Every structure is written in C-alpha cells, then in structure tokens.
C-alpha cells in the first residue's frame, strides 16, 4: 500500500530505490562497508559470535535445576538454540556480507528485519510471538560481535564492486536509499562514496550538519521525517523527493513513472548548468563575483574545481577529528591533509577554519555533549582555547601547509575581545614554535566568523584585528532567533528572512565595504539561488557554498544587475515583512 511521510527538504533532487534501514537496537550496531577481500574475516567473526552464544545457551541448560526450573524455560532455550542455527537466517546474512559487502553486524540486523516481517505476516499467533525470540537471539550475537568488531574501512569499496546483486526481488541495479533514525556528520562521511542514492532520517533540521553534508554529497535527502525508520522496511521501494520534503513508500506504477520523468528533467537541467563551468561569474552591470567552495575533506577539492570554483571559502577541519574514539589527528596527519587541500586547488586560495566541535558535531558518539544547551556551551573557539595544546597543534599544521599555497585561517564563533586577543597570541606562539624548530611555514591571512549576534554588533572591533570576515548564516540565524537548528520540532521557526537576521547581515556587508575589508557568506544562504539576488543587492561579492550549488547560483548572478537590485534589496532588509517583498 502506498503511503507518504513528510519531513524537511534539505537536498534537492529525486531518488528512487530500495530502502536500506539502519536498524536501531539496544546494542549499538556499526554499519559500514567492507572490502571484497574481507568477507572471510567477517564470516569468521560471525561464526565465533554464534558459537559463543550457543555455548552460553548450552551452559544455561546445564546449570538449570530440574526441580526448580519450569519446563517452559528449558523449551525456550531449545527454541533459541534452534533459531540460532537456522540455515535460512544464516544464508541471508552470508549473502549480505558476500554480495552487498556489509559488515557482519549490519548483515545480521538487515536479515533480522526481513525475517521479522515474515513473522509479522504469519497467521498463527504462537508463531508470530517467536519474532521476539529471534530478536533476543540476534541481540546476543550482536553483543559478541561488538566485542570482536573489526575496524570500519575509511572509504567504502566502489559501486561497481557490489552493484550486481544489491537489491532483492529481481532488481539488480536498483539504487539504494538509506533510512535511519539519525546520522551524525561522521556517519555521513563514512557513506560519502557509497552506493546510496538518497537518505531519510527521523530527526534533523534544514541546517543541521547532517543536512549540510548531504548537500555536499549532492544527493536527495529528507530529514525530520519522524517515524520513517519504523515505517519503512528493508527493500521497500521508496521515492525521496528532496524538493518537496516527501518520502513515498511502495509507490504505484503511475507515481513511479511520474517521478522517473522528474528525474530525467533534473538531469537535463544539470547538463545545461554544467555549460556554465568556465563562464566568469559577472553580473549584467559588470560586477565580478567570487564563487568559492565549502569542503569537508581534501578530496572534495576535485568537486570544487569541476564546477569552476575559484577557491575554497570554508574547509571544515573538524571532519578530520570526528569518529576517532578520542584519538585526535597529530600535527603531521593534519599537515598532510591541509597540504593536500591546498595543492588540490592549484594555487587558488584555501580558507581553513579551525576546529568547530560541539552541539550537533560531537567528536564521536562517546564524547557527545550532554549539557542542556550544547549549542551555547563549550564549542568551536571556546573548546580550542580550553585545549591550547590541541589548538597549537592544529595551528602549526595549518601554518606549515601555508608554505605550499595561499591559505586563509578562519576562526569560528568569536564573541569577546579577549577571545580575539588570546587566539591571535596562540597563532603567534605557533609561528614561534615552528621557527624554533627551523620548520618551514607560510604567511596566512586571518579572518573571523560572524555567526553570533554579539559579533555582528561588534564589527569595528573585529575589523580592527582581522583581514576578512565570513558570515556563517546557519548559526547567525540560530542564535539570533534562539532556535536549535538541529531540532525538527522548531524547524518551522528557522527563518533566514527574519528582519533581525537580514539587518545584521546587511550591516556586516556594509561595514566591511566602508573599511575596505573582504566580507563573504559561507552559510547555507549563500548556496540558495532564491537568495542570490538579495545578497547581490546588499553588496555581497563573495559567496562560499557546496560545490553542488555553485552553478545554480552562478546562473542567477549572470542574469542579475547588482546596481538595479540595490534599492530593492535594502528595502527588503528594512521591511518588517521581508518575505512579502522578496517573493512578491
């Protein structure tokens, strides 16, 4: 039966494929792809875990007192042993490992989902109740697998290595759609080069960092879909409408045909935009606009160059630190990563933001922030200043990378003059440490993020110390409107056209122009083609966004006359109802 689930649109486009739920469990389950040569190792892990559970159950049977133990308990243990050795279940798990290249835990939970559905469809109430027994047995195996878990590979194997038999039901080449309760940014990066054509999560907001990474992957996504992970089953056909924020489950042939047509139209539009790659971003009145890329990893520079970006406006360095179980990258590892990004841009500027950890970007699940208001806590530069040894390590790595090309250093979430001075002192100290070692380093321009109202209202102070400013509209909106941008329950209040937000933004751009200091916008607003004309009219000349958004924004720039837009844009910013003027 066809049904739809509504959520929040975060990444454009349409995905059609088979659902792959990341099944939640009372045991934390790792989900990652293995290399083809690792299948035997996963089979061995699985057999060892199954044998360990069998041993536990047999010991329980032996230890039971025949006088005190009810016969039903002995029968239940027999059932659990029988389920543990069920060949149908085992064959399905082996198939997921050998053909889909899932790790053993993921293969087990996937097959459990399929078997559970079969139990649900049984007419006999007694047999339906055996579903709980199967889940209990699987959980025992998962606990043992967790104790003997292999490390996930950093990069999933290429699509061609595992495409031939991925989905079931005779559709060997159908794309896969990931369905989960939530995905951390680190999870998203784990799947970045995987087979998934789209994803759906129960929670999240339009500018949560999971959504941001989804846009960087340029795949359709819907977040905040509430109960999607409970309603969507393994291998269900699903349509992810990233434009409308809708997930359609078990679509009819007519609906499939309609969305297939929309997919083809979107591909044609992308082809038309691709022709703009080498066209300079110049408005009709001759204003040259700088279009920069936001990246998460050094390899992302290839995507930036592919769409004609003229530099990197934001390298989110925190993704080098995430999901490492507390083992932070050392100076040399960071240096090599930053150097790879700098060299990957072939002489164009690379802006590296120092680590921005906290709120919806914990270092890893184990170290997630448990404070009541993590977005207002020890995050970004606050965390860096509280860990000066870590911060100095990162600063030294960035300064060393600057010897290989043009590097700008960007500091997030500054609010106080004393934070600014303390940060600059540590930068000077990092230089002195490199000099003392006799280690080569390069010059950097230093900039600050404007993402807190206090910073936006202290521009003269900031421009006194910094070479440039970059407006992070995601956090600026969050903090101005007192909205947790990762919370879908208040997502409807997140408003980039709120008068307070636009006035802070307009004032920042204007003050930078008065003092001759470059101002860029690197938040999601910069990559929204619907906001391009407004930002141009407010005087913005430097946009930084995910590579997937650059060509659509460039198209708007080529059609715009910035001088003519200026009076209208300032009227919008001064209006009490900006949306009416913008959309009207």
N, C-alpha and C positions, 0 to 999 in steps of 0.2 A: 504494500500500500504506500502510495506517495505521500510524503509529508515534508514540511519545510521547518527550518529552525532559523530564527532571526538573531543576528548578532550585530557587530560593529565592523564596518568595512575598513580595512587597513592597508590593503594592497590590491591594486587594480587587476582586472582580467578575470578570466573564467577557467576553472579547472574541472575536468570530468574524469573520474576514475574510480578505482576500488578503494574502499576505506581500509586503513591500517590503524586501528586503535592502539594507542599506548596505554595498556590496561593498568589501572591503578590497583594496588594491592596493599595489604597490611605490611608486606615486606617491600622495601624499596627495590624496584626492578630496573636494572640497567638495560637500555635499549641502544644498540649500536651495531653497525655492520662489521663483519669480519672479512679478511682476505680469503680468496678461494683455497689457499694452502693451509688455512687454519681450521677447516671443517673437522678433521680428525681429532684435533685437540678439543674442540667443543663436544664431539661425541664422547670423548674420554671423560670430560668434566661431567657430562650428563649421566653417564653410566656410574661414575663414582658417587654422585649425589643420590641416584636411585638406589644403589646398593647400600648406602649409608642409611637411607630411610627404611629400606627393607630390614636391615639389621635392627634398627630401633623398634620397629613393629614386632619383629620376632622376639626381641628381648622382653617387650611388654607382655606378649603372650606367655612367655616362660615364667615371668615374675608374678603373673596373676594367681591369686589364691583361688583354687577351685571351690572352696567352701564359701568365701566371702564375695567373690566376683559374680555378678549376674551373667547368665549365659549370653544375653544380648550383647554384652561388651565384647566377648570373645568373637561372636559372629561379626560385629562391626569391624574388628581388627582384620578378620578374614576378608571382608569386603574391601578394606583399604589396601591390603596386600594384592588382591585381585586387580583393583583399579591401577595400582602402581605398575603392574606388569601387563597392562592392557596393550596389546600389539597395535591396535588402531591408533591409540593416542601416541604411542612411541613412533609409529611410522610417520604420522603427521608432523611431529617435532623434528624428526630427521630430515623430512622434506624441506621444512622451513630453513633448517641450517644449511643443507646442501644446495638448495636451489635459490632461496631468497637471500642466503648469506646473513641470516640473523644470528646474533649470539644466542647461546643456549637459553638464557632467561627469557629473552624476547620470544624465541621459538615456543617455549613452554606456555607462556601466557597467551600467545596467539592461538595455539591449538586448544588451550583451555576454553577460550572464547567460542571457538567453533563447536566443541563438544558440549559446552553449556547450552548453546542454542538447541542442539539436538535433544538434550534432556528437557528443555522447556516445552518442546513440541510433543513430548510423549503423553499419551492419554492416561496411562496408569499412574495414579498419584504416588504409589510407592517408588516407581522408577524415577519420577520427577524429583523426588526427595534425594535421590542419590547424587544429584548435582552438588549438594553441599559436601558430600563425602569426597567427590572429585576435587573440589576446591581446597579442602583440607589437605589432601594428599599432595596436590600441586604446591601448596604453601610450604609444606615440609621440604619438598625438593628444592624450592626456591631458597629457603634458608641455608641449605647446604651448598647450593651453587654460589650464594653470596659469600660464603666463607672460602670458596676456591675460585673466586672470579678472576677471569683474565682481564688485562687492561684493554680498554677500547682503543681501536686504531684512530690516529689523528685524522685521517682522511678516508672516507668510505671508498670502497672499490668503485670503478667506473660503471656507468649504467649498463654498458654492453656486456659486462661480466655477469650480470644477474638478471637480464631482462627477459630471457626466453621463456621462463615458466613462472613469472612472478605471481600474477593474479590467478584465481581459480576460475572454474565454470567456463573453460574454453575461451578465455580472452587473454591470450598470452602476452599481448603487447599493451594492455590497458595501463595507463599511468596509475600511480598510487597517490592517495590523499591521506595525510597524517591527521589523526583525530586524537586530541589529548585534553586532559583537564587543564594543564598549563605547561608551558615550555619556557625554560629560562633562556636568556640570551646565549649562554654557553651551549645549551641543547640545540638551539637553532644553528649555531656554527658547526656543531657536530654533523648536522644533516645538510649543511650548505651545498655540498657537491653530490648529494644523494639523488635517488630516483624520484623524490616526491614532487608532484606537480602542483600541490597546494596543501594548505593545512587549516585546521579548525581547532580552536581552543574554547573551553568553557568560560575562562576568565580573561581579563586583559582589557586595555583601553586603546584608543586610536594612536596614542603616542607613547605607549609602554615600549620598553626597549625590545621586547619580543616582536612587536609590530614593526619597529624601525628596522630590525634585522630582516624581517620578512620582505619589506620593501627593497632592501638592498639585494636580496636574492631574486627580486623581480618575479615572485610567484604569487598567485591569488591567495588571499588569506582572509578569514573571518575570525575575529576574537569576540569574547564576551557572549558566546552562544549558549551560556548557562549549562544545560544538561546534555549537550551534544555527545560527550564521551560516554554517557549512559544509554543514549538512544540509538546511536549508530553502532552497527555490529561489524565484525570482521568481514571484509569483502563485499559489503553493501556497495551498490553503485551510488555515488554521490556527485552532486554538482556544487562547486564552490563559486558563488557569484561574488567576486571581490568588489564589484562596482556597487551592488545593491546591499551587501552585507547579509546575504541569504545563503543557507545551505539546504539543498533539495536532496532528500534521501529517497532512493528507489524511484527515480523519475520514470514517467511513462515514455513510450517511444516518441510521442509528439513533442514532449518537453525536451528530450534528448536532442531531437533534430533541431529545435529552435535554438538551443544553446550551442550546438555544433556550428550553426550558421553564425552566431555571435562571435564564436572563437575565430572563425575564418576572417570575419570582418576586422577583428582586432589585429590579427596577423598582417592584414593588408595595410592597416594604419601604421603599424610598427615599421613596415617596409618603407612607407612614404617618409616617416620621420627619419629613418636611417640615412636618407639622402642629404640631411642637413648637417651631418657629422663635420664636414670640412668647411661649412659656411660660417664666417665670423659672426659672433653674436653682437650685432649692431642694430640699434633702433632706427626707425624711419628718419628721425632727425639727427642721426649720426652719432649717437651716444654709444660708446663701446662698453659692453657689459662683460664682466668676468664671471665665467661659469666654472665652478670648482666642484670637486667630488668629495663626498664623505665616504670613508672606508673603515673597515674593521680589522682587516688583515693585510699584510704586504702584498699578497697575491691579487688583492682587489684593484691594484693599480692598472692591471690589464683591462678590466672592465671600464675604468675611468678613461683610459686612452682610446678605447674602442668607440666611445661616444663623443670624443673630441673635447674632453675636459682640459682646461689649461693649467691645472694644478690640483693639489689636494687641499681642501679648505678645512678638513677635520679628519685626522687619523685617531680613532677611538682606541687609545692604547690599552684600555682596561681589558680588552678581549684577550690580550696576551697573558693576563693574570688569572683568568677565570677557570674554574673547574680543575684546579691542580692540587686539591686536597691540602692546601696550605703551603705547598712548595712553590714559592714565588720565583719567577724567572730571574736569573742573576744578571749582572751587568753585561757580560759578553752575549748572552742569549738575546737580551733586549737590543743591544747594539746591532747585532746581525739582522734582527727583524726591522729595525728602523732604517738601517742602511739599505736593505732590500727594497723598502718602500721608496726611499729617496732615489736610488738608482733606477727603480722601475718607472719613475716619472721623467727620466731622461732630461734632467736639467730644469724642469719646472718646479715651482715651489711646493714643498710638502709641509703642511701645518700639523704638528704632532701635539695633541692635547695630553697633558699629564693625566695619570690615572684618575678616573671618575667612578669610584666604587661607592656603593651604598644604595639604600631604598630598593628599587626593583632590579638592581645589578649587584647581588652579593658575589663575593669571590667564589664561593661554592655553597651548595645546599647546607653543608655542615656549619658554615660560618654566616648563615643568613642573619640579617639584623632582626632582632626580636623586640626592639623598642616599639612603644605605642605609635610613634610618628617617625619612622625611619627616614622619610624624606626630609625631615627637619633635624636630623641627627648628625652623627659623625660620618660625613660623606665628602667625596671629592677632595678639594684642597684641605678641608678640615682634617680628613683622615691622613692625608700626606704629611701635613705639618705635625700631626701627632706621632708619625713614624718617620722621623728625619733620616734615619739610616736607609730605609727603603726609598725615600724620596730622593736622596742624594744619589743612590744607585741609578735610579731612572734618569735623573738629570745628567749624570755623567754619560750614560749610554746615548742620550739624545744629542748632547754636545759632540760626542765622538762621531755620530752619524752625520752631523752638520759639516764635517770635513769632506763629505762626498757629494754635496749639492746644497741647494737653497733650502734651508729649514727655518720655519717659524715655530716658536714654542708658545703654546696656548695653555693658560691656567684656568681651570673651571671653578665656578661658584665662589669667587672672592666677594666679600661684602665690606670688610673693615680696612682702614688704612694700615693698621698694624699687621694684618694678614699680608697685605701687599708688600710691606717692607720686609717682613720675615721671609716671604717667598723669594724676593729679589736677593736677599742676603744669602740664602741657600744656593741660588743659582751661581752667585759669585764664588761661594765656597766650593761648589762642584768644579768650577773652572780652575780654581787654585789647586784642588786635589789632582786634577789632570796635569796641570803644569808641573807639580811636584813629582809626578811620575815620569814626566817627559813624554806624555802621551798626546798625540795629535788630536786637536778638536777644531771646530769651525765656529764662525760667528752665527748668531741667531737673532732674529727679531722677536721680541717678546710681546705677547698680547694677552688680553683677559677676556673671559666670557662675561657677557652681560645677561644673566639669567635669574637674578634676584632683584625685586623692586628697589632695594636699598642701593644696588649698584647702578641701576638705571637712573636713580635720582642723585647719584654722586659722580656724574660723568667727568666733571672738571678734575676731580681728584684722580680718577682712573687715567684720563688722557695726559695728566702730568707725568705719570710713571710709565705708560705703555706705548708701544709703537703702533698698535692697532687694536681694535675691539671686534669681537664676534658675538652676535646676539643669538643665544640659544632660546628660540621661541618656545620650545616644548616646556622647559622649566619656567621660563618667564611667565607663561600663561598659567601654569600650575600654581606658582607661588603668588601671583597677583590675584588669582581668583580663589585661592585656598581650596584647590581640588587635587586629589590624588589621581594623577593621570593614568595609573595602572588599575584603578577601581572602576569596573564597568557600571556599578550602581550609581555613580555620579558622572558618568561619561557624557551624559546629555548636557551637563553644565560647563563642559570644557568648550570654550568659545574663543577662537582666535580673532574674532571680530568684536570682542568686547571693547567698548570705548576706552577703558583704562589701559588695556593692552596696546591698542593702536597708538594712543598718545605717548606712552613710554617708548614705543618703537620709533615713532616719528621724531620725538625729541632726541633720541640717540643718534639717528641718522643725521639730523640737522646739526647737532653739536660736533659730530665728527667732521662734517664738511666745514664748519666755521674754523676749526682748529687744524684743518688740513691733515687729519689722521684717517686712514682707511677704516671703513666700517663694513662688515659683512654680516649676513644672516646665514647661520648653518643649521637652524632648526627645520622642522618639517614644513613650516610655512614657506620656506624658500623653494621647496620642490613641488609646491601646489600650483599648477598652471592657473587655477582660478584666482590666485593672489598675485600673480606676476605683475599685472598692470598697476595694481595698487602700490606695490613695493617700488616699482619704477617711478611712479608719480611722486612718491615720498622721497625720492632721491637716492634709492639704493642702487649701487653699481657693482656690487659683488655678491653673488649668490653661491651657496655651497649646499649640495644635496647628494642623494644617492645617484650613482651613475644611471640607473634605470629611468630617472626623472628628467635628466638633462635635456634630451632632445625635445620633449614636450614643452618644457619651459622656454627653450630656445625659439621654438616656433612662435610662442606668444611674444617674445622680445622682437623678433623680426617684423611682426605686424603692428608694433606699438610705436607711438610718437610720445616720447617721455615728456617733452615740453608741454604738449597739449594736455597730458594726463595730470600734470602737477596741481592745477587749481582744483580739479575734481578730487584727487587723492587726499589733499589737505582738508577738503570739505568733508570727506568720508571720515577722516581721523578726528575731526572736531565734532562730528554729529553724535547725538545721543542714540541714534539708531543706525549705525554704520551699515548693517546688513541690507537695509532697505535701499540705500544709495548704491551699494556695490552690486546688488542683484537686480536692482531696478534699472 
